[in-house]
Amino acid sequence: MITQNRPASLNIIGCGRLGKTLTRLWHDNNLFCIRQILNQSQTSTTEAITFVGAGSVAQSYSALSTADVWLIAADDQAIPTIVQNLANTAVVKNGDLVFHCSGILGSEVLTPLKEKGALIASIHPIHGFANPATSINNFAGSFCAAEGDAGALAKLAPVFEQIGAQLITINSADKLLYHASSVIGCNYLIGLLDASQQCFELSGIDRQQSAELLRPIVHAIVDSVLDSSPSEALVGPIARGDVETVSKQLSALEEQAPDLAAIYRLMGERNVKLADLASNVEKDKLAKLLAVLSR
């Protein structure tokens, strides 16, 4: 974001993995002048500054200097307290822009700062920030869900787009459902793959082998689902109406891994609905599959 031929100044509060990634990308592309970083500890603040390659340590809220833009990238539960602390110090001025990156909180949590004259917004990147050193290289192409003041979004959109992000506008009231969608599609997929690998271990195949076994088929299935539809991509015993195989597999899991049997039932019931949508399995077989899965 350029103002009078200079990058706007940016202060960051809660510069963890997400904050480090975004701030580093903005600094590398001369999109913001990184001013100060405030974390819970001076050690983590110093680590963030080292990674970003710019900025100075703010020891406390009272030590914060003014900035054009404020990023709050802390954990969700910490944001209301941070907002109140900023409001109490009166460091955020009329015309400043304040935004956070929470997936579940809307921009309204920033209302105390809006009352000070700030523009407010929330922008949540749909990206796994497990390792900032990796994320700075693969963030481009990520989508970001954005909501808030129109003026804030108009100013933030260019700095996100120039680091390769694609913004989609959502309603603040729908944010919990939006974030739950991301959790199911991304985080819960990790748990499902872990369950698959645990099951492979029971069959005598170690995790290294099962990872290589799963890699091509998981990639192919994900591509198929996203390129067509879940019902069209569905394969396996339920897609064939194979009641006997489903029953035998469930019995084996109930005997050796009841926790995996519960997952098998839940996902099986979901897949029966998809098989019904595809209209490739007779209704009586679908009913039998549901009966087996609910036993």
C-alpha positions in Angstrom: 0.0 0.0 0.0 1.6 3.2 -1.1 0.9 6.6 0.4 2.6 9.6 -1.1 5.2 7.4 -2.8 6.2 5.6 0.4 5.1 2.3 1.9 2.7 2.7 4.8 4.1 2.0 8.2 3.0 -1.2 9.9 3.0 -2.4 13.6 2.3 -6.0 14.4 1.0 -7.5 17.6 1.3 -11.2 17.9 3.8 -12.0 15.2 3.8 -15.7 15.2 3.9 -18.1 12.3 1.2 -16.3 10.3 2.5 -12.8 11.2 6.0 -13.7 10.4 5.0 -15.0 7.0 2.9 -12.1 5.9 5.3 -9.5 7.3 8.3 -11.0 5.7 6.5 -11.1 2.3 5.4 -7.5 2.6 8.9 -6.4 3.7 10.6 -8.3 0.9 8.2 -6.7 -1.6 8.5 -3.1 -0.1 4.8 -3.0 0.5 5.0 -1.9 4.1 7.6 -0.2 6.3 7.8 -2.5 9.2 7.9 -0.4 12.4 7.4 -2.3 15.6 6.6 -5.8 16.7 5.0 -6.7 20.1 4.8 -10.3 21.2 4.3 -11.9 24.6 8.0 -12.2 25.2 11.0 -10.2 24.0 12.6 -13.5 22.9 9.8 -14.3 20.5 9.7 -10.6 19.3 13.4 -10.7 18.5 13.0 -14.0 16.7 10.2 -12.5 14.6 12.3 -9.4 13.8 15.2 -11.6 12.7 13.0 -13.7 10.4 11.3 -10.7 8.9 14.5 -8.7 8.5 13.0 -5.5 9.7 11.3 -3.8 12.6 12.1 -3.0 16.3 11.0 -4.4 19.6 8.1 -2.9 21.4 8.5 -3.8 25.1 4.9 -3.0 26.0 1.8 -1.3 24.7 2.9 2.0 26.2 6.1 1.7 24.2 4.3 1.5 20.8 4.8 4.3 18.4 2.1 5.4 15.9 1.7 3.5 12.6 -0.5 3.8 9.5 -1.6 0.2 9.7 -1.9 -2.3 12.6 -1.9 -6.1 12.2 -3.2 -8.2 15.1 -2.0 -11.7 14.3 -2.4 -13.2 17.8 -4.5 -16.2 18.9 -8.2 -15.7 18.7 -8.8 -15.6 22.5 -6.1 -12.9 22.9 -7.6 -10.5 20.4 -10.2 -8.8 22.5 -7.7 -8.0 25.3 -5.2 -6.7 22.7 -7.9 -4.4 21.2 -8.8 -3.1 24.6 -5.1 -2.4 25.5 -4.7 -0.5 22.2 -7.8 1.5 22.9 -6.6 2.3 26.4 -3.2 3.6 25.3 -4.8 5.8 22.6 -1.9 5.0 20.2 -4.3 4.1 17.4 -5.4 7.4 15.7 -8.2 8.6 13.5 -7.6 7.3 10.0 -5.4 4.4 11.0 -6.2 0.9 9.6 -6.5 -2.0 12.0 -7.1 -5.6 10.9 -6.8 -9.1 12.4 -6.3 -12.5 10.8 -8.6 -14.7 13.0 -10.7 -17.3 11.2 -13.6 -17.1 13.6 -13.8 -13.6 14.9 -15.3 -10.8 12.7 -14.0 -7.3 12.4 -16.6 -6.2 15.0 -14.2 -7.3 17.7 -12.2 -4.2 16.7 -15.1 -1.8 17.4 -13.3 -0.1 20.3 -10.7 1.0 17.8 -13.2 2.0 15.2 -14.7 4.3 17.8 -11.3 6.0 17.9 -11.6 6.7 14.1 -9.8 3.6 12.7 -10.9 1.6 9.7 -11.3 -2.0 10.6 -11.3 -5.4 8.8 -10.5 -9.0 9.2 -8.6 -11.1 6.6 -8.1 -14.8 7.1 -5.7 -16.6 4.8 -6.7 -20.1 4.0 -3.2 -21.5 4.3 -1.3 -23.8 6.7 1.4 -21.7 8.4 3.2 -24.6 10.1 6.6 -23.3 9.0 7.1 -19.7 8.0 10.3 -20.5 6.1 8.2 -22.8 3.9 5.1 -20.5 3.8 7.0 -17.5 2.3 7.7 -19.7 -0.7 4.3 -21.3 -1.2 1.9 -18.6 0.1 1.2 -17.3 -3.4 -2.1 -18.6 -4.7 -3.7 -18.8 -1.3 -7.2 -17.5 -0.9 -8.1 -15.1 1.9 -11.6 -14.5 3.4 -12.1 -10.8 3.9 -14.7 -8.6 5.6 -15.0 -5.3 7.3 -15.1 -1.6 6.3 -15.1 -1.0 2.6 -12.3 1.6 2.9 -10.1 -0.9 4.9 -10.6 -3.7 2.3 -9.8 -1.3 -0.6 -6.5 -0.5 1.0 -5.6 -4.0 2.1 -6.6 -5.8 -1.1 -3.5 -4.6 -3.1 -0.9 -5.6 -0.5 -2.4 -9.1 -0.3 -2.8 -9.4 -4.0 0.8 -8.3 -4.6 2.1 -11.3 -2.5 0.0 -13.6 -4.5 -3.2 -13.9 -2.4 -6.7 -14.0 -3.8 -9.3 -12.2 -1.7 -12.9 -13.4 -1.3 -15.5 -11.3 0.5 -17.6 -12.9 3.2 -20.2 -11.8 5.7 -19.1 -11.4 9.2 -22.1 -13.4 10.4 -21.1 -16.4 8.3 -17.5 -16.5 9.5 -17.9 -19.4 12.0 -19.4 -21.6 9.2 -16.7 -20.5 6.8 -13.9 -21.4 9.2 -15.6 -24.7 10.1 -15.5 -25.5 6.3 -11.8 -24.9 6.2 -11.3 -27.0 9.4 -13.2 -30.0 8.0 -11.5 -29.8 4.6 -8.0 -29.3 5.9 -7.4 -30.0 9.5 -9.8 -33.0 9.7 -8.3 -34.4 6.6 -5.1 -34.8 8.6 -6.9 -36.8 11.2 -8.5 -39.0 8.6 -5.1 -39.7 7.0 -3.7 -40.5 10.4 -6.5 -43.0 10.9 -5.8 -44.6 7.6 -2.1 -45.0 8.5 -3.0 -46.4 11.9 -5.1 -49.0 10.1 -2.3 -49.8 7.7 0.0 -50.4 10.7 -2.5 -53.0 12.0 -2.2 -54.7 8.7 1.6 -54.8 9.0 2.5 -51.8 6.8 4.5 -49.1 8.6 3.9 -45.4 8.3 6.7 -44.7 5.8 5.4 -47.4 3.5 1.8 -46.3 3.9 2.7 -42.7 3.2 4.2 -43.7 -0.2 1.2 -46.0 -0.9 -1.3 -43.2 -0.1 0.5 -40.3 -1.8 -0.6 -41.0 -5.4 -4.1 -42.1 -4.7 -4.9 -39.3 -2.2 -3.6 -36.7 -4.7 -5.7 -38.3 -7.5 -8.8 -38.5 -5.3 -8.5 -34.9 -4.1 -8.1 -33.7 -7.7 -11.1 -35.8 -8.8 -13.3 -34.4 -6.1 -12.4 -30.8 -6.8 -12.4 -31.1 -10.6 -15.8 -32.8 -10.7 -18.0 -33.4 -7.6 -17.8 -35.7 -4.5 -20.6 -38.0 -5.8 -18.9 -38.4 -9.2 -15.5 -39.0 -7.6 -16.7 -41.6 -5.1 -15.1 -45.1 -5.6 -14.8 -48.2 -3.4 -17.2 -50.7 -1.8 -19.9 -48.2 -1.0 -19.9 -46.8 -4.5 -20.4 -50.4 -5.8 -23.1 -51.2 -3.2 -20.8 -54.0 -1.8 -22.6 -54.7 1.5 -20.6 -57.8 2.3 -17.2 -56.0 2.1 -18.3 -53.1 4.2 -19.7 -55.5 6.8 -16.5 -57.6 7.0 -14.2 -54.5 7.1 -16.3 -53.0 9.9 -16.2 -56.3 11.9 -12.4 -56.4 11.6 -12.1 -52.8 12.8 -14.6 -53.4 15.7 -12.4 -56.3 16.9 -9.0 -54.6 16.5 -9.5 -50.8 16.6 -12.9 -49.7 17.9 -11.9 -46.0 17.5 -11.2 -46.6 13.8 -14.6 -48.5 13.5 -16.3 -45.3 14.7 -14.6 -43.3 11.9 -15.4 -45.9 9.4 -19.1 -45.8 10.3 -19.3 -42.0 10.2 -17.6 -41.6 6.9 -19.4 -44.6 5.5 -22.8 -43.1 6.2 -21.6 -39.9 4.5 -20.5 -41.9 1.5 -23.9 -43.7 1.3 -25.5 -40.3 0.8 -23.0 -39.5 -2.0 -23.7 -42.9 -3.6 -27.4 -42.1 -3.5 -26.7 -38.8 -5.3 -24.8 -40.6 -8.0 -27.7 -42.9 -8.5 -25.4 -45.8 -9.3 -26.5 -48.1 -6.5 -29.9 -49.7 -6.0 -32.0 -48.2 -3.1 -32.2 -51.6 -1.3 -28.4 -51.9 -1.2 -28.1 -48.4 0.1 -30.6 -49.3 2.9 -28.6 -52.4 3.7 -25.3 -50.4 3.8 -26.9 -48.0 6.3 -28.1 -50.9 8.4 -24.6 -52.4 8.5 -23.0 -49.1 9.4 -25.5 -48.3 12.1 -25.4 -51.7 13.8 
